[in-house]
Amino acid sequence: MSLFTSLATLPGVVMAAVARAFHARCTAPSAVRHRRTRASRVGAPRTDHPRRPPPARPVTHRPVSTNGPRLVTARAASTPPAHPDDDSPSTSGRIDDASVRFDLDPALAAWITARFLFIWISLGYLPVPILAMLEGVDDAAALRTSHLALALVASECGKLGGTTTMLNAELGASVDARNLADPRHGWTRYFLDEKVQWASVAEDVKRGVAFGLVASVAARLVDAIVNGGSDAADGPAGGALALLAYGQTDGHAGLATVALITSSCVLAPATEELFFRGFVLPACDRVVGNVAVSIAATAGLFAAVHFSPRDAASLFAAGCAFGAAAVDWDSSSKKMNASDASDANATMGFTAAGLAAPTAAHATFNAGVLLEAVLRG
């Protein structure tokens, strides 16, 4: 297991090194890039006088333009608020939505998406085949239930840790509450004066459970229309049923159940909602400027990366429900109905809710899938 763990964490280490090299190249000022003079090119002797450093350019802070290409890096701060009092969060841990912007270069946003997809594939789909290869078995079904369960939990932990490490490397260690491109604020917004605002968490969790129930019903209806209603063993819970069946045969049913609940209802929702609804959704809204289209586009990507054509339609319906849970519709409707529409479009098209809501919706949906698998098994 130690060799397997080392192989599982290797892609994250490699990508972190690539990220540091990428940032070092992009952020290096042109003045420090040494150029050879004409004399050195023709072979003239170098003088003993040291080269004088170029004069330092004064640093100027210009406002971010929303009409042309945005050259704001991930570490750059957002435009300061018009009033100093706007920096102070409200009692719910939220800031003034009028000052929230998606301050991230489009190329860097695409780079972050590519890095997440690498983490998703390498840590989500490769650990079990690698473990089977290390143990000398041809099929993952021949693995021990305890090894398969631990591999499942390790895979989800690797995805969550790799995604968090990648975001810290790209966006900086400190969370920028005014940058909508920083999905970590979806969780840090629940903290006020280093205390958890449990009332806000409970409110968002209740909303999320309701949207999760809607997602379960919508997914089953769509599956019945598209596939004529499929057995749970052929759907997203097929692997879960197999692991439970293996656990019952070798006496590790309890370990298999704990592993499934931990990975499917805790780790996977946290990782996927952090990226899809915390980062991709506002990124799409910045491009298309429409909340409904952004939710649908994010749900399409969410369904595609699961690599299950039979379940794509039901996963798309569930993803739309998760996206709806990630939007604070009351504040968004007020913003879109504001008299000065240009100011609203200059910031963001919707008001994001905390990530507890879509994460709870996702966990509720996965719990329903597992429960259906157990009842049908």
KOLDO-492530 format. One line per 5 residues: their letters; for each residue x, y, z of C-alpha. Coordinates in nm, 3 decimals, padded with zeros to 5 digits. Each point is the difference from the previous one (the first is absolute). Layout:
a> X,Y,Z ~ ...
END
This chain:
mslft> 00.000,00.000,00.000 ~ 00.290,00.236,00.052 ~ 00.107,-00.038,-00.365 ~ -00.356,00.049,-00.113 ~ -00.031,00.316,00.208
slatl> 00.322,00.135,-00.146 ~ -00.122,-00.062,-00.355 ~ -00.336,00.158,00.076 ~ 00.154,00.320,00.132 ~ 00.265,00.025,-00.276
pgvvm> -00.223,00.185,-00.254 ~ -00.086,00.268,00.255 ~ 00.369,00.053,00.081 ~ 00.090,00.022,-00.369 ~ -00.278,00.247,-00.074
aavar> 00.101,00.216,00.298 ~ 00.353,00.019,-00.140 ~ -00.136,00.089,-00.343 ~ -00.214,00.271,00.157 ~ 00.297,00.156,00.178
afhar> 00.201,00.003,-00.321 ~ -00.297,00.145,-00.189 ~ -00.045,00.283,00.250 ~ 00.374,00.068,00.015 ~ 00.010,00.039,-00.378
ctaps> -00.312,00.215,-00.025 ~ 00.074,00.229,00.293 ~ 00.371,00.059,-00.070 ~ 00.054,00.364,-00.105 ~ 00.154,00.053,-00.339
avrhr> 00.271,00.222,00.152 ~ 00.171,-00.292,00.174 ~ 00.022,-00.215,-00.313 ~ 00.367,00.030,-00.097 ~ 00.070,00.092,-00.360
rtras> 00.334,-00.014,-00.168 ~ 00.133,00.326,-00.134 ~ 00.124,00.042,-00.357 ~ 00.357,00.002,00.127 ~ -00.037,-00.335,00.171
rvgap> -00.159,-00.150,-00.311 ~ 00.299,00.090,-00.219 ~ 00.249,-00.123,00.257 ~ 00.124,00.333,00.141 ~ 00.159,-00.017,00.344
rtdhp> -00.232,00.076,00.288 ~ 00.073,00.299,00.217 ~ 00.060,-00.020,00.372 ~ -00.263,00.259,00.070 ~ -00.314,-00.154,00.142
rrppp> -00.319,00.052,-00.194 ~ -00.224,00.260,00.150 ~ -00.343,-00.130,00.081 ~ -00.287,00.151,-00.200 ~ -00.206,00.265,00.174
arpvt> -00.294,-00.138,00.191 ~ -00.336,00.078,-00.148 ~ -00.257,00.151,00.231 ~ -00.283,-00.235,00.083 ~ -00.337,00.141,-00.095
hrpvs> -00.337,-00.147,00.081 ~ -00.253,00.041,-00.275 ~ -00.365,-00.102,00.019 ~ -00.099,-00.321,-00.171 ~ -00.174,00.047,-00.333
tngpr> -00.299,-00.225,-00.069 ~ -00.032,00.083,-00.370 ~ 00.333,-00.130,-00.133 ~ 00.233,-00.286,00.086 ~ 00.052,-00.026,00.376
lvtar> 00.366,-00.025,00.090 ~ -00.058,-00.041,00.372 ~ 00.193,-00.286,00.155 ~ -00.140,-00.229,00.264 ~ 00.205,00.167,00.274
aastp> -00.110,00.350,-00.092 ~ -00.249,00.160,00.234 ~ -00.340,00.108,-00.124 ~ -00.100,00.356,-00.052 ~ -00.026,00.168,00.341
pahpd> -00.351,00.085,00.117 ~ -00.135,00.348,-00.024 ~ -00.060,00.019,00.374 ~ 00.238,-00.122,00.268 ~ -00.286,-00.154,00.192
ddsps> -00.063,-00.245,-00.284 ~ 00.297,-00.211,00.110 ~ -00.171,-00.108,00.320 ~ -00.207,-00.317,-00.038 ~ -00.358,-00.018,00.110
tsgri> -00.128,-00.213,00.284 ~ -00.047,-00.288,-00.246 ~ 00.365,00.004,-00.096 ~ -00.069,00.144,-00.345 ~ 00.142,00.310,-00.161
ddasv> -00.153,00.262,-00.222 ~ -00.091,-00.184,-00.321 ~ 00.033,00.315,-00.210 ~ 00.379,-00.008,00.039 ~ 00.050,-00.368,-00.087
rfdld> 00.176,-00.062,-00.330 ~ 00.140,-00.296,-00.192 ~ 00.356,00.134,-00.008 ~ 00.189,-00.275,-00.178 ~ 00.180,-00.011,-00.331
palaa> -00.189,-00.227,-00.248 ~ 00.319,-00.190,-00.083 ~ 00.064,-00.070,00.368 ~ -00.362,-00.110,00.043 ~ 00.048,-00.251,-00.282
witar> 00.326,-00.115,00.159 ~ -00.174,-00.059,00.334 ~ -00.272,-00.200,-00.176 ~ 00.260,-00.212,-00.179 ~ 00.182,-00.068,00.325
flfiw> -00.322,-00.106,00.171 ~ -00.085,-00.240,-00.282 ~ 00.347,-00.152,00.035 ~ -00.057,-00.046,00.374 ~ -00.350,-00.136,-00.067
islgy> 00.121,-00.266,-00.242 ~ 00.332,-00.096,00.159 ~ -00.129,-00.023,00.357 ~ -00.356,-00.105,-00.077 ~ 00.037,-00.272,-00.260
lpvpi> 00.357,-00.131,00.028 ~ 00.049,-00.102,00.367 ~ -00.212,-00.317,-00.014 ~ 00.160,-00.134,-00.323 ~ 00.345,00.083,00.140
lamle> -00.084,-00.184,00.322 ~ -00.119,-00.302,-00.198 ~ 00.324,00.004,-00.198 ~ 00.210,00.020,00.318 ~ -00.186,-00.293,00.154
gvdda> 00.036,-00.206,-00.318 ~ -00.370,-00.041,-00.083 ~ -00.155,00.044,-00.342 ~ -00.334,00.141,00.114 ~ -00.079,00.257,00.269
aalrt> -00.284,-00.229,00.112 ~ 00.267,-00.245,00.124 ~ 00.133,00.251,00.251 ~ -00.073,-00.041,00.367 ~ -00.294,00.201,00.124
shlal> 00.213,00.175,00.259 ~ 00.255,00.104,-00.262 ~ -00.269,00.113,-00.243 ~ -00.179,00.202,00.268 ~ 00.322,00.168,00.114
alvas> 00.092,00.074,-00.362 ~ -00.337,00.166,-00.051 ~ 00.042,00.225,00.303 ~ 00.364,00.073,-00.087 ~ -00.104,00.096,-00.353
ecgkl> -00.258,00.252,00.121 ~ 00.241,00.137,00.262 ~ 00.261,00.040,-00.272 ~ -00.241,00.191,-00.223 ~ -00.105,00.231,00.282
ggttt> 00.357,00.057,00.116 ~ 00.131,00.044,-00.353 ~ -00.273,00.248,-00.091 ~ 00.053,00.204,00.316 ~ 00.378,00.002,-00.049
mlnae> -00.039,00.104,-00.362 ~ -00.233,00.288,00.091 ~ 00.240,00.116,00.271 ~ 00.285,-00.004,-00.253 ~ -00.193,00.189,-00.267
lgasv> -00.203,00.244,00.208 ~ 00.236,00.056,00.293 ~ -00.015,-00.107,00.362 ~ -00.235,00.279,00.109 ~ -00.363,-00.011,-00.105
darnl> -00.123,00.303,-00.195 ~ -00.362,00.050,00.099 ~ -00.057,00.255,-00.280 ~ 00.128,-00.225,-00.278 ~ -00.273,-00.231,-00.122
adprh> 00.268,-00.212,-00.168 ~ 00.111,-00.115,00.346 ~ -00.236,-00.291,00.078 ~ 00.149,-00.042,00.348 ~ -00.203,00.302,00.112
gwtry> -00.305,-00.223,-00.037 ~ 00.110,-00.156,00.329 ~ 00.189,00.280,00.173 ~ -00.306,00.222,-00.028 ~ -00.153,-00.197,00.286
fldek> 00.269,00.129,00.236 ~ -00.035,00.336,00.173 ~ 00.260,00.112,00.254 ~ 00.146,-00.354,-00.009 ~ -00.336,-00.146,00.104
vqwas> -00.221,-00.225,-00.208 ~ -00.338,00.154,-00.081 ~ -00.200,-00.315,00.059 ~ -00.329,00.171,-00.076 ~ 00.113,00.077,-00.357
vaedv> 00.139,-00.351,-00.039 ~ -00.326,-00.158,00.118 ~ -00.205,00.221,-00.231 ~ 00.208,-00.092,-00.304 ~ 00.002,-00.369,00.092
krgva> -00.380,-00.004,00.019 ~ -00.018,00.164,-00.342 ~ 00.248,-00.252,-00.131 ~ -00.195,-00.300,00.128 ~ -00.312,00.131,-00.172
fglva> 00.187,00.044,-00.329 ~ 00.154,-00.345,00.046 ~ -00.346,-00.157,00.022 ~ -00.099,00.190,-00.313 ~ 00.314,-00.129,-00.170
svaar> -00.083,-00.360,00.093 ~ -00.352,00.022,-00.140 ~ 00.110,00.187,-00.314 ~ 00.284,-00.245,-00.069 ~ -00.228,-00.303,00.027
lvdai> -00.262,00.161,-00.226 ~ 00.259,00.090,-00.262 ~ 00.150,-00.348,00.021 ~ -00.344,-00.156,-00.049 ~ -00.060,00.218,-00.307
vnggs> 00.342,-00.046,-00.159 ~ 00.086,-00.358,00.099 ~ -00.341,-00.138,00.081 ~ 00.095,-00.037,00.367 ~ 00.322,-00.185,00.076
daadg> 00.088,-00.232,00.279 ~ 00.201,00.152,00.280 ~ 00.274,-00.251,-00.065 ~ 00.050,00.151,-00.347 ~ -00.011,00.360,00.119
pagga> 00.231,00.217,00.204 ~ -00.027,-00.237,00.296 ~ 00.120,-00.308,-00.189 ~ 00.345,00.012,00.157 ~ -00.152,00.066,00.341
lalla> -00.218,-00.310,-00.027 ~ 00.302,-00.205,-00.102 ~ 00.204,00.120,00.298 ~ -00.287,-00.075,00.237 ~ -00.038,-00.345,-00.150
ygqtd> 00.371,-00.070,00.041 ~ -00.017,00.116,00.361 ~ -00.285,-00.237,00.079 ~ 00.191,-00.297,-00.140 ~ 00.323,00.049,00.195
ghagl> -00.140,00.150,00.320 ~ 00.099,00.365,-00.062 ~ -00.347,00.140,-00.067 ~ 00.040,00.259,00.277 ~ 00.328,00.130,-00.141
atval> -00.148,00.013,-00.350 ~ -00.302,00.197,00.126 ~ 00.212,00.251,00.190 ~ 00.230,00.044,-00.301 ~ -00.294,00.058,-00.234
itssc> -00.169,00.253,00.227 ~ 00.325,00.187,00.066 ~ 00.105,00.017,-00.363 ~ -00.339,00.051,-00.167 ~ -00.178,00.222,00.253
vlapa> 00.287,00.202,00.149 ~ 00.320,00.013,-00.204 ~ -00.132,-00.015,-00.356 ~ -00.267,00.272,00.046 ~ 00.250,00.231,00.169
teelf> 00.256,-00.037,-00.279 ~ -00.238,00.019,-00.294 ~ -00.205,00.292,00.127 ~ 00.314,00.194,00.093 ~ 00.105,-00.006,-00.364
frgfv> -00.316,-00.027,-00.210 ~ -00.233,00.231,00.188 ~ 00.271,00.199,00.179 ~ 00.221,00.072,-00.303 ~ -00.148,-00.115,-00.333
lpacd> -00.346,00.148,00.060 ~ 00.116,00.362,00.056 ~ 00.259,-00.043,-00.277 ~ -00.275,-00.095,-00.246 ~ -00.218,00.286,00.120
rvvgn> 00.280,00.245,-00.065 ~ 00.017,-00.121,-00.361 ~ -00.367,-00.044,-00.091 ~ -00.159,00.245,00.246 ~ -00.305,-00.222,00.061
vavsi> -00.064,-00.198,00.316 ~ -00.213,-00.274,-00.156 ~ 00.244,-00.060,-00.286 ~ 00.291,-00.005,00.246 ~ -00.175,-00.259,00.218
aatag> -00.073,-00.217,-00.305 ~ 00.357,00.029,-00.133 ~ 00.145,-00.091,00.339 ~ -00.238,-00.295,00.030 ~ 00.105,-00.117,-00.347
lfaav> 00.367,-00.001,00.099 ~ -00.090,-00.170,00.328 ~ -00.181,-00.280,-00.186 ~ 00.273,-00.036,-00.264 ~ 00.291,-00.054,00.240
hfspr> -00.177,-00.296,00.160 ~ 00.060,-00.192,-00.327 ~ -00.334,-00.182,00.016 ~ -00.203,00.054,-00.320 ~ -00.298,-00.194,00.136
daasl> -00.022,00.221,00.308 ~ 00.088,00.329,-00.171 ~ -00.359,00.123,-00.022 ~ -00.082,-00.073,00.365 ~ 00.332,00.148,00.117
faagc> -00.073,00.311,-00.206 ~ -00.338,00.040,00.171 ~ 00.160,-00.046,00.341 ~ 00.274,00.250,-00.089 ~ -00.262,00.260,-00.091
afgaa> -00.157,-00.044,00.344 ~ 00.340,00.035,00.167 ~ 00.064,00.318,-00.197 ~ -00.336,00.141,00.101 ~ 00.088,-00.067,00.363
avdwd> 00.324,00.198,-00.042 ~ -00.187,00.320,-00.096 ~ -00.156,00.242,00.246 ~ -00.307,00.066,-00.213 ~ -00.147,00.274,00.219
ssskk> 00.310,00.217,-00.018 ~ 00.058,-00.087,-00.365 ~ -00.349,00.109,-00.104 ~ 00.043,00.329,00.184 ~ 00.332,00.058,-00.170
mnasd> -00.128,-00.078,-00.347 ~ -00.303,00.223,00.053 ~ 00.217,00.289,00.117 ~ -00.045,00.329,-00.179 ~ 00.368,00.024,-00.096
asdan> 00.045,-00.321,-00.198 ~ 00.348,00.095,-00.115 ~ 00.132,-00.014,00.355 ~ -00.153,-00.342,00.054 ~ 00.156,-00.136,-00.320
atmgf> 00.334,00.150,00.097 ~ 00.019,-00.216,00.310 ~ -00.182,-00.330,-00.043 ~ -00.331,-00.128,-00.134 ~ -00.112,-00.174,00.318
taagl> 00.062,-00.014,00.372 ~ 00.175,-00.319,00.110 ~ -00.124,-00.185,00.304 ~ 00.235,-00.182,00.233 ~ 00.139,-00.333,-00.115
aapta> -00.179,-00.178,00.283 ~ -00.322,00.011,-00.204 ~ 00.120,-00.177,-00.319 ~ 00.219,-00.236,00.204 ~ -00.299,-00.105,00.211
ahatf> -00.206,-00.042,-00.316 ~ 00.269,-00.219,-00.154 ~ 00.035,-00.208,00.318 ~ -00.377,-00.047,00.019 ~ -00.011,-00.114,-00.361
nagvl> 00.285,-00.250,00.049 ~ -00.158,-00.130,00.319 ~ -00.323,-00.061,-00.191 ~ 00.188,-00.190,-00.271 ~ 00.173,-00.219,00.259
leavl> -00.326,-00.062,00.186 ~ -00.170,-00.100,-00.323 ~ 00.289,-00.232,-00.079 ~ -00.027,-00.169,00.340 ~ -00.378,-00.040,-00.024
rg> 00.023,-00.148,-00.347 ~ 00.297,-00.219,00.090
END
